[in-house]
Amino acid sequence: MPETVVQQIKREEAARIPLGRRGEPEEVATWILRLADPATTWLTGQVPAIDGGLNLT
């Protein structure tokens, strides 16, 4: 896919996200580590939406 098309897709996606930007890998990794932490024992049966609010639209 040409780089111009990739950039256009990214801009269109960011426009649909309530926070106004795409997430960074480190932001998702933080939640993965938090959820995988053995101390996270009270969270069960949840499906966290780590999507900048995209699920709300």
PDB file of N, H, CA, C and O in Angstrom:
ATOM      1  N   MET A   1       0.856  -1.154   0.000  1.00  0.00           N
ATOM      2  CA  MET A   1       0.000   0.000   0.000  1.00  0.00           C
ATOM      3  C   MET A   1       0.915   1.234   0.000  1.00  0.00           C
ATOM      4  O   MET A   1       1.862   1.291   0.785  1.00  0.00           O
ATOM      5  N   PRO A   2       0.656   2.191  -0.841  1.00  0.00           N
ATOM      6  CA  PRO A   2       1.495   3.399  -0.873  1.00  0.00           C
ATOM      7  C   PRO A   2       1.432   4.168   0.448  1.00  0.00           C
ATOM      8  O   PRO A   2       0.400   4.183   1.120  1.00  0.00           O
ATOM      9  N   GLU A   3       2.533   4.797   0.805  1.00  0.00           N
ATOM     10  H   GLU A   3       3.371   4.785   0.259  1.00  0.00           H
ATOM     11  CA  GLU A   3       2.622   5.533   2.058  1.00  0.00           C
ATOM     12  C   GLU A   3       1.564   6.628   2.154  1.00  0.00           C
ATOM     13  O   GLU A   3       1.052   6.892   3.242  1.00  0.00           O
ATOM     14  N   THR A   4       1.233   7.260   1.055  1.00  0.00           N
ATOM     15  H   THR A   4       1.649   7.046   0.171  1.00  0.00           H
ATOM     16  CA  THR A   4       0.208   8.309   1.093  1.00  0.00           C
ATOM     17  C   THR A   4      -1.149   7.741   1.494  1.00  0.00           C
ATOM     18  O   THR A   4      -1.909   8.393   2.210  1.00  0.00           O
ATOM     19  N   VAL A   5      -1.451   6.538   1.039  1.00  0.00           N
ATOM     20  H   VAL A   5      -0.833   6.008   0.457  1.00  0.00           H
ATOM     21  CA  VAL A   5      -2.711   5.879   1.397  1.00  0.00           C
ATOM     22  C   VAL A   5      -2.693   5.503   2.876  1.00  0.00           C
ATOM     23  O   VAL A   5      -3.690   5.686   3.575  1.00  0.00           O
ATOM     24  N   VAL A   6      -1.582   4.985   3.350  1.00  0.00           N
ATOM     25  H   VAL A   6      -0.772   4.837   2.782  1.00  0.00           H
ATOM     26  CA  VAL A   6      -1.451   4.608   4.759  1.00  0.00           C
ATOM     27  C   VAL A   6      -1.678   5.832   5.643  1.00  0.00           C
ATOM     28  O   VAL A   6      -2.418   5.759   6.625  1.00  0.00           O
ATOM     29  N   GLN A   7      -1.052   6.949   5.304  1.00  0.00           N
ATOM     30  H   GLN A   7      -0.452   7.009   4.507  1.00  0.00           H
ATOM     31  CA  GLN A   7      -1.202   8.173   6.093  1.00  0.00           C
ATOM     32  C   GLN A   7      -2.639   8.684   6.069  1.00  0.00           C
ATOM     33  O   GLN A   7      -3.138   9.172   7.083  1.00  0.00           O
ATOM     34  N   GLN A   8      -3.306   8.577   4.929  1.00  0.00           N
ATOM     35  H   GLN A   8      -2.901   8.181   4.106  1.00  0.00           H
ATOM     36  CA  GLN A   8      -4.703   9.008   4.829  1.00  0.00           C
ATOM     37  C   GLN A   8      -5.600   8.143   5.719  1.00  0.00           C
ATOM     38  O   GLN A   8      -6.491   8.657   6.395  1.00  0.00           O
ATOM     39  N   ILE A   9      -5.364   6.845   5.714  1.00  0.00           N
ATOM     40  H   ILE A   9      -4.640   6.428   5.165  1.00  0.00           H
ATOM     41  CA  ILE A   9      -6.135   5.930   6.567  1.00  0.00           C
ATOM     42  C   ILE A   9      -5.924   6.286   8.040  1.00  0.00           C
ATOM     43  O   ILE A   9      -6.877   6.312   8.818  1.00  0.00           O
ATOM     44  N   LYS A  10      -4.680   6.559   8.417  1.00  0.00           N
ATOM     45  H   LYS A  10      -3.905   6.539   7.785  1.00  0.00           H
ATOM     46  CA  LYS A  10      -4.387   6.923   9.802  1.00  0.00           C
ATOM     47  C   LYS A  10      -5.086   8.221  10.190  1.00  0.00           C
ATOM     48  O   LYS A  10      -5.612   8.321  11.298  1.00  0.00           O
ATOM     49  N   ARG A  11      -5.104   9.212   9.307  1.00  0.00           N
ATOM     50  H   ARG A  11      -4.677   9.130   8.407  1.00  0.00           H
ATOM     51  CA  ARG A  11      -5.791  10.477   9.602  1.00  0.00           C
ATOM     52  C   ARG A  11      -7.292  10.264   9.756  1.00  0.00           C
ATOM     53  O   ARG A  11      -7.915  10.824  10.658  1.00  0.00           O
ATOM     54  N   GLU A  12      -7.870   9.455   8.877  1.00  0.00           N
ATOM     55  H   GLU A  12      -7.364   9.000   8.144  1.00  0.00           H
ATOM     56  CA  GLU A  12      -9.309   9.186   8.952  1.00  0.00           C
ATOM     57  C   GLU A  12      -9.662   8.442  10.236  1.00  0.00           C
ATOM     58  O   GLU A  12     -10.677   8.729  10.871  1.00  0.00           O
ATOM     59  N   GLU A  13      -8.824   7.493  10.609  1.00  0.00           N
ATOM     60  H   GLU A  13      -7.999   7.261  10.093  1.00  0.00           H
ATOM     61  CA  GLU A  13      -9.062   6.753  11.848  1.00  0.00           C
ATOM     62  C   GLU A  13      -8.962   7.681  13.053  1.00  0.00           C
ATOM     63  O   GLU A  13      -9.821   7.637  13.933  1.00  0.00           O
ATOM     64  N   ALA A  14      -7.938   8.515  13.108  1.00  0.00           N
ATOM     65  H   ALA A  14      -7.240   8.551  12.392  1.00  0.00           H
ATOM     66  CA  ALA A  14      -7.757   9.440  14.227  1.00  0.00           C
ATOM     67  C   ALA A  14      -8.945  10.388  14.349  1.00  0.00           C
ATOM     68  O   ALA A  14      -9.320  10.771  15.457  1.00  0.00           O
ATOM     69  N   ALA A  15      -9.535  10.766  13.232  1.00  0.00           N
ATOM     70  H   ALA A  15      -9.231  10.455  12.331  1.00  0.00           H
ATOM     71  CA  ALA A  15     -10.685  11.673  13.249  1.00  0.00           C
ATOM     72  C   ALA A  15     -11.912  11.025  13.895  1.00  0.00           C
ATOM     73  O   ALA A  15     -12.783  11.731  14.403  1.00  0.00           O
ATOM     74  N   ARG A  16     -11.990   9.689  13.881  1.00  0.00           N
ATOM     75  H   ARG A  16     -11.281   9.116  13.469  1.00  0.00           H
ATOM     76  CA  ARG A  16     -13.130   8.980  14.475  1.00  0.00           C
ATOM     77  C   ARG A  16     -12.940   8.687  15.960  1.00  0.00           C
ATOM     78  O   ARG A  16     -13.898   8.338  16.651  1.00  0.00           O
ATOM     79  N   ILE A  17     -11.717   8.825  16.453  1.00  0.00           N
ATOM     80  H   ILE A  17     -10.939   9.108  15.892  1.00  0.00           H
ATOM     81  CA  ILE A  17     -11.408   8.518  17.851  1.00  0.00           C
ATOM     82  C   ILE A  17     -11.676   9.755  18.700  1.00  0.00           C
ATOM     83  O   ILE A  17     -11.131  10.822  18.415  1.00  0.00           O
ATOM     84  N   PRO A  18     -12.510   9.634  19.743  1.00  0.00           N
ATOM     85  CA  PRO A  18     -12.832  10.798  20.574  1.00  0.00           C
ATOM     86  C   PRO A  18     -11.614  11.538  21.143  1.00  0.00           C
ATOM     87  O   PRO A  18     -11.668  12.758  21.295  1.00  0.00           O
ATOM     88  N   LEU A  19     -10.537  10.846  21.457  1.00  0.00           N
ATOM     89  H   LEU A  19     -10.494   9.855  21.333  1.00  0.00           H
ATOM     90  CA  LEU A  19      -9.347  11.524  21.962  1.00  0.00           C
ATOM     91  C   LEU A  19      -8.591  12.235  20.848  1.00  0.00           C
ATOM     92  O   LEU A  19      -7.662  12.994  21.122  1.00  0.00           O
ATOM     93  N   GLY A  20      -8.974  12.002  19.600  1.00  0.00           N
ATOM     94  H   GLY A  20      -9.729  11.386  19.377  1.00  0.00           H
ATOM     95  CA  GLY A  20      -8.409  12.733  18.478  1.00  0.00           C
ATOM     96  C   GLY A  20      -7.063  12.253  17.977  1.00  0.00           C
ATOM     97  O   GLY A  20      -6.403  12.948  17.204  1.00  0.00           O
ATOM     98  N   ARG A  21      -6.652  11.081  18.407  1.00  0.00           N
ATOM     99  H   ARG A  21      -7.189  10.517  19.035  1.00  0.00           H
ATOM    100  CA  ARG A  21      -5.363  10.546  17.944  1.00  0.00           C
ATOM    101  C   ARG A  21      -5.356   9.033  18.052  1.00  0.00           C
ATOM    102  O   ARG A  21      -6.158   8.436  18.770  1.00  0.00           O
ATOM    103  N   ARG A  22      -4.445   8.437  17.331  1.00  0.00           N
ATOM    104  H   ARG A  22      -3.793   8.922  16.748  1.00  0.00           H
ATOM    105  CA  ARG A  22      -4.239   6.995  17.428  1.00  0.00           C
ATOM    106  C   ARG A  22      -3.382   6.711  18.658  1.00  0.00           C
ATOM    107  O   ARG A  22      -2.547   7.527  19.050  1.00  0.00           O
ATOM    108  N   GLY A  23      -3.596   5.559  19.252  1.00  0.00           N
ATOM    109  H   GLY A  23      -4.274   4.896  18.934  1.00  0.00           H
ATOM    110  CA  GLY A  23      -2.808   5.181  20.416  1.00  0.00           C
ATOM    111  C   GLY A  23      -1.405   4.765  20.033  1.00  0.00           C
ATOM    112  O   GLY A  23      -1.141   4.375  18.895  1.00  0.00           O
ATOM    113  N   GLU A  24      -0.523   4.854  20.988  1.00  0.00           N
ATOM    114  H   GLU A  24      -0.738   5.171  21.912  1.00  0.00           H
ATOM    115  CA  GLU A  24       0.862   4.427  20.814  1.00  0.00           C
ATOM    116  C   GLU A  24       1.022   3.023  21.404  1.00  0.00           C
ATOM    117  O   GLU A  24       0.338   2.681  22.369  1.00  0.00           O
ATOM    118  N   PRO A  25       1.908   2.215  20.842  1.00  0.00           N
ATOM    119  CA  PRO A  25       2.099   0.854  21.360  1.00  0.00           C
ATOM    120  C   PRO A  25       2.386   0.816  22.862  1.00  0.00           C
ATOM    121  O   PRO A  25       1.937  -0.095  23.557  1.00  0.00           O
ATOM    122  N   GLU A  26       3.127   1.794  23.358  1.00  0.00           N
ATOM    123  H   GLU A  26       3.492   2.534  22.793  1.00  0.00           H
ATOM    124  CA  GLU A  26       3.458   1.818  24.782  1.00  0.00           C
ATOM    125  C   GLU A  26       2.206   1.978  25.651  1.00  0.00           C
ATOM    126  O   GLU A  26       2.146   1.454  26.763  1.00  0.00           O
ATOM    127  N   GLU A  27       1.207   2.705  25.137  1.00  0.00           N
ATOM    128  H   GLU A  27       1.255   3.130  24.233  1.00  0.00           H
ATOM    129  CA  GLU A  27      -0.026   2.894  25.902  1.00  0.00           C
ATOM    130  C   GLU A  27      -0.786   1.581  26.047  1.00  0.00           C
ATOM    131  O   GLU A  27      -1.346   1.301  27.107  1.00  0.00           O
ATOM    132  N   VAL A  28      -0.806   0.790  25.005  1.00  0.00           N
ATOM    133  H   VAL A  28      -0.351   1.019  24.144  1.00  0.00           H
ATOM    134  CA  VAL A  28      -1.467  -0.514  25.059  1.00  0.00           C
ATOM    135  C   VAL A  28      -0.651  -1.474  25.922  1.00  0.00           C
ATOM    136  O   VAL A  28      -1.210  -2.236  26.711  1.00  0.00           O
ATOM    137  N   ALA A  29       0.671  -1.434  25.767  1.00  0.00           N
ATOM    138  H   ALA A  29       1.124  -0.815  25.126  1.00  0.00           H
ATOM    139  CA  ALA A  29       1.545  -2.323  26.542  1.00  0.00           C
ATOM    140  C   ALA A  29       1.379  -2.092  28.039  1.00  0.00           C
ATOM    141  O   ALA A  29       1.423  -3.037  28.826  1.00  0.00           O
ATOM    142  N   THR A  30       1.188  -0.837  28.428  1.00  0.00           N
ATOM    143  H   THR A  30       1.152  -0.070  27.788  1.00  0.00           H
ATOM    144  CA  THR A  30       0.980  -0.521  29.844  1.00  0.00           C
ATOM    145  C   THR A  30      -0.218  -1.279  30.399  1.00  0.00           C
ATOM    146  O   THR A  30      -0.156  -1.832  31.497  1.00  0.00           O
ATOM    147  N   TRP A  31      -1.310  -1.304  29.636  1.00  0.00           N
ATOM    148  H   TRP A  31      -1.360  -0.855  28.743  1.00  0.00           H
ATOM    149  CA  TRP A  31      -2.512  -2.008  30.100  1.00  0.00           C
ATOM    150  C   TRP A  31      -2.324  -3.514  30.076  1.00  0.00           C
ATOM    151  O   TRP A  31      -2.825  -4.210  30.959  1.00  0.00           O
ATOM    152  N   ILE A  32      -1.615  -4.027  29.090  1.00  0.00           N
ATOM    153  H   ILE A  32      -1.208  -3.462  28.372  1.00  0.00           H
ATOM    154  CA  ILE A  32      -1.351  -5.472  29.051  1.00  0.00           C
ATOM    155  C   ILE A  32      -0.577  -5.879  30.294  1.00  0.00           C
ATOM    156  O   ILE A  32      -0.908  -6.870  30.944  1.00  0.00           O
ATOM    157  N   LEU A  33       0.452  -5.114  30.621  1.00  0.00           N
ATOM    158  H   LEU A  33       0.721  -4.309  30.092  1.00  0.00           H
ATOM    159  CA  LEU A  33       1.235  -5.422  31.817  1.00  0.00           C
ATOM    160  C   LEU A  33       0.406  -5.303  33.079  1.00  0.00           C
ATOM    161  O   LEU A  33       0.527  -6.126  33.986  1.00  0.00           O
ATOM    162  N   ARG A  34      -0.434  -4.285  33.144  1.00  0.00           N
ATOM    163  H   ARG A  34      -0.532  -3.616  32.407  1.00  0.00           H
ATOM    164  CA  ARG A  34      -1.281  -4.090  34.320  1.00  0.00           C
ATOM    165  C   ARG A  34      -2.249  -5.266  34.483  1.00  0.00           C
ATOM    166  O   ARG A  34      -2.444  -5.767  35.590  1.00  0.00           O
ATOM    167  N   LEU A  35      -2.848  -5.696  33.385  1.00  0.00           N
ATOM    168  H   LEU A  35      -2.690  -5.289  32.485  1.00  0.00           H
ATOM    169  CA  LEU A  35      -3.816  -6.802  33.458  1.00  0.00           C
ATOM    170  C   LEU A  35      -3.145  -8.144  33.740  1.00  0.00           C
ATOM    171  O   LEU A  35      -3.749  -9.037  34.334  1.00  0.00           O
ATOM    172  N   ALA A  36      -1.888  -8.276  33.307  1.00  0.00           N
ATOM    173  H   ALA A  36      -1.398  -7.550  32.824  1.00  0.00           H
ATOM    174  CA  ALA A  36      -1.161  -9.534  33.533  1.00  0.00           C
ATOM    175  C   ALA A  36      -0.495  -9.589  34.910  1.00  0.00           C
ATOM    176  O   ALA A  36       0.011 -10.637  35.310  1.00  0.00           O
ATOM    177  N   ASP A  37      -0.493  -8.497  35.616  1.00  0.00           N
ATOM    178  H   ASP A  37      -0.905  -7.645  35.290  1.00  0.00           H
ATOM    179  CA  ASP A  37       0.136  -8.434  36.928  1.00  0.00           C
ATOM    180  C   ASP A  37      -0.575  -9.389  37.889  1.00  0.00           C
ATOM    181  O   ASP A  37      -1.801  -9.351  37.991  1.00  0.00           O
ATOM    182  N   PRO A  38       0.167 -10.241  38.592  1.00  0.00           N
ATOM    183  CA  PRO A  38      -0.456 -11.159  39.548  1.00  0.00           C
ATOM    184  C   PRO A  38      -1.276 -10.446  40.623  1.00  0.00           C
ATOM    185  O   PRO A  38      -2.173 -11.049  41.212  1.00  0.00           O
ATOM    186  N   ALA A  39      -0.983  -9.179  40.883  1.00  0.00           N
ATOM    187  H   ALA A  39      -0.254  -8.689  40.405  1.00  0.00           H
ATOM    188  CA  ALA A  39      -1.725  -8.429  41.897  1.00  0.00           C
ATOM    189  C   ALA A  39      -3.112  -8.013  41.397  1.00  0.00           C
ATOM    190  O   ALA A  39      -3.944  -7.570  42.190  1.00  0.00           O
ATOM    191  N   THR A  40      -3.366  -8.148  40.114  1.00  0.00           N
ATOM    192  H   THR A  40      -2.691  -8.508  39.470  1.00  0.00           H
ATOM    193  CA  THR A  40      -4.681  -7.798  39.556  1.00  0.00           C
ATOM    194  C   THR A  40      -5.603  -9.008  39.742  1.00  0.00           C
ATOM    195  O   THR A  40      -5.832  -9.786  38.817  1.00  0.00           O
ATOM    196  N   THR A  41      -6.116  -9.139  40.954  1.00  0.00           N
ATOM    197  H   THR A  41      -5.929  -8.507  41.706  1.00  0.00           H
ATOM    198  CA  THR A  41      -6.907 -10.329  41.273  1.00  0.00           C
ATOM    199  C   THR A  41      -8.412 -10.060  41.343  1.00  0.00           C
ATOM    200  O   THR A  41      -9.199 -11.005  41.403  1.00  0.00           O
ATOM    201  N   TRP A  42      -8.818  -8.810  41.336  1.00  0.00           N
ATOM    202  H   TRP A  42      -8.179  -8.043  41.287  1.00  0.00           H
ATOM    203  CA  TRP A  42     -10.234  -8.494  41.506  1.00  0.00           C
ATOM    204  C   TRP A  42     -10.927  -8.237  40.179  1.00  0.00           C
ATOM    205  O   TRP A  42     -12.147  -8.070  40.153  1.00  0.00           O
ATOM    206  N   LEU A  43     -10.207  -8.200  39.106  1.00  0.00           N
ATOM    207  H   LEU A  43      -9.217  -8.335  39.127  1.00  0.00           H
ATOM    208  CA  LEU A  43     -10.773  -7.952  37.785  1.00  0.00           C
ATOM    209  C   LEU A  43     -11.094  -9.287  37.126  1.00  0.00           C
ATOM    210  O   LEU A  43     -10.197 -10.086  36.857  1.00  0.00           O
ATOM    211  N   THR A  44     -12.365  -9.520  36.871  1.00  0.00           N
ATOM    212  H   THR A  44     -13.094  -8.871  37.090  1.00  0.00           H
ATOM    213  CA  THR A  44     -12.768 -10.772  36.227  1.00  0.00           C
ATOM    214  C   THR A  44     -13.852 -10.497  35.194  1.00  0.00           C
ATOM    215  O   THR A  44     -14.700  -9.628  35.398  1.00  0.00           O
ATOM    216  N   GLY A  45     -13.828 -11.218  34.108  1.00  0.00           N
ATOM    217  H   GLY A  45     -13.138 -11.924  33.942  1.00  0.00           H
ATOM    218  CA  GLY A  45     -14.892 -11.159  33.118  1.00  0.00           C
ATOM    219  C   GLY A  45     -15.042  -9.828  32.413  1.00  0.00           C
ATOM    220  O   GLY A  45     -16.120  -9.519  31.905  1.00  0.00           O
ATOM    221  N   GLN A  46     -13.993  -9.041  32.372  1.00  0.00           N
ATOM    222  H   GLN A  46     -13.117  -9.292  32.785  1.00  0.00           H
ATOM    223  CA  GLN A  46     -14.068  -7.738  31.737  1.00  0.00           C
ATOM    224  C   GLN A  46     -13.444  -7.787  30.347  1.00  0.00           C
ATOM    225  O   GLN A  46     -12.549  -8.586  30.072  1.00  0.00           O
ATOM    226  N   VAL A  47     -13.933  -6.926  29.495  1.00  0.00           N
ATOM    227  H   VAL A  47     -14.660  -6.276  29.718  1.00  0.00           H
ATOM    228  CA  VAL A  47     -13.331  -6.732  28.183  1.00  0.00           C
ATOM    229  C   VAL A  47     -12.963  -5.250  28.109  1.00  0.00           C
ATOM    230  O   VAL A  47     -13.784  -4.420  27.718  1.00  0.00           O
ATOM    231  N   PRO A  48     -11.724  -4.925  28.488  1.00  0.00           N
ATOM    232  CA  PRO A  48     -11.352  -3.517  28.482  1.00  0.00           C
ATOM    233  C   PRO A  48     -11.214  -2.996  27.055  1.00  0.00           C
ATOM    234  O   PRO A  48     -10.645  -3.660  26.189  1.00  0.00           O
ATOM    235  N   ALA A  49     -11.736  -1.816  26.832  1.00  0.00           N
ATOM    236  H   ALA A  49     -12.199  -1.277  27.535  1.00  0.00           H
ATOM    237  CA  ALA A  49     -11.619  -1.171  25.525  1.00  0.00           C
ATOM    238  C   ALA A  49     -10.502  -0.138  25.613  1.00  0.00           C
ATOM    239  O   ALA A  49     -10.707   0.972  26.102  1.00  0.00           O
ATOM    240  N   ILE A  50      -9.340  -0.508  25.143  1.00  0.00           N
ATOM    241  H   ILE A  50      -9.173  -1.410  24.746  1.00  0.00           H
ATOM    242  CA  ILE A  50      -8.189   0.387  25.168  1.00  0.00           C
ATOM    243  C   ILE A  50      -8.080   0.982  23.771  1.00  0.00           C
ATOM    244  O   ILE A  50      -7.222   0.616  22.968  1.00  0.00           O
ATOM    245  N   ASP A  51      -9.000   1.928  23.519  1.00  0.00           N
ATOM    246  H   ASP A  51      -9.697   2.225  24.171  1.00  0.00           H
ATOM    247  CA  ASP A  51      -9.162   2.417  22.145  1.00  0.00           C
ATOM    248  C   ASP A  51      -9.378   3.920  22.037  1.00  0.00           C
ATOM    249  O   ASP A  51      -9.841   4.406  21.005  1.00  0.00           O
ATOM    250  N   GLY A  52      -9.050   4.655  23.086  1.00  0.00           N
ATOM    251  H   GLY A  52      -8.675   4.260  23.925  1.00  0.00           H
ATOM    252  CA  GLY A  52      -9.205   6.104  23.046  1.00  0.00           C
ATOM    253  C   GLY A  52     -10.642   6.565  22.941  1.00  0.00           C
ATOM    254  O   GLY A  52     -10.898   7.711  22.570  1.00  0.00           O
ATOM    255  N   GLY A  53     -11.576   5.700  23.258  1.00  0.00           N
ATOM    256  H   GLY A  53     -11.368   4.769  23.559  1.00  0.00           H
ATOM    257  CA  GLY A  53     -12.990   6.059  23.216  1.00  0.00           C
ATOM    258  C   GLY A  53     -13.686   5.680  21.917  1.00  0.00           C
ATOM    259  O   GLY A  53     -14.868   5.978  21.750  1.00  0.00           O
ATOM    260  N   LEU A  54     -12.981   5.029  20.991  1.00  0.00           N
ATOM    261  H   LEU A  54     -12.021   4.787  21.127  1.00  0.00           H
ATOM    262  CA  LEU A  54     -13.571   4.652  19.705  1.00  0.00           C
ATOM    263  C   LEU A  54     -14.824   3.808  19.893  1.00  0.00           C
ATOM    264  O   LEU A  54     -15.779   3.932  19.127  1.00  0.00           O
ATOM    265  N   ASN A  55     -14.822   2.950  20.908  1.00  0.00           N
ATOM    266  H   ASN A  55     -14.046   2.848  21.530  1.00  0.00           H
ATOM    267  CA  ASN A  55     -15.968   2.089  21.192  1.00  0.00           C
ATOM    268  C   ASN A  55     -17.219   2.885  21.559  1.00  0.00           C
ATOM    269  O   ASN A  55     -18.337   2.385  21.429  1.00  0.00           O
ATOM    270  N   LEU A  56     -17.033   4.109  22.012  1.00  0.00           N
ATOM    271  H   LEU A  56     -16.126   4.515  22.118  1.00  0.00           H
ATOM    272  CA  LEU A  56     -18.153   4.940  22.448  1.00  0.00           C
ATOM    273  C   LEU A  56     -18.885   5.607  21.289  1.00  0.00           C
ATOM    274  O   LEU A  56     -19.991   6.119  21.458  1.00  0.00           O
ATOM    275  N   THR A  57     -18.268   5.598  20.122  1.00  0.00           N
ATOM    276  H   THR A  57     -17.369   5.182  19.985  1.00  0.00           H
ATOM    277  CA  THR A  57     -18.881   6.302  18.980  1.00  0.00           C
ATOM    278  C   THR A  57     -19.820   5.404  18.216  1.00  0.00           C
ATOM    279  O   THR A  57     -20.419   5.833  17.230  1.00  0.00           O
TER     280      THR A  57
END
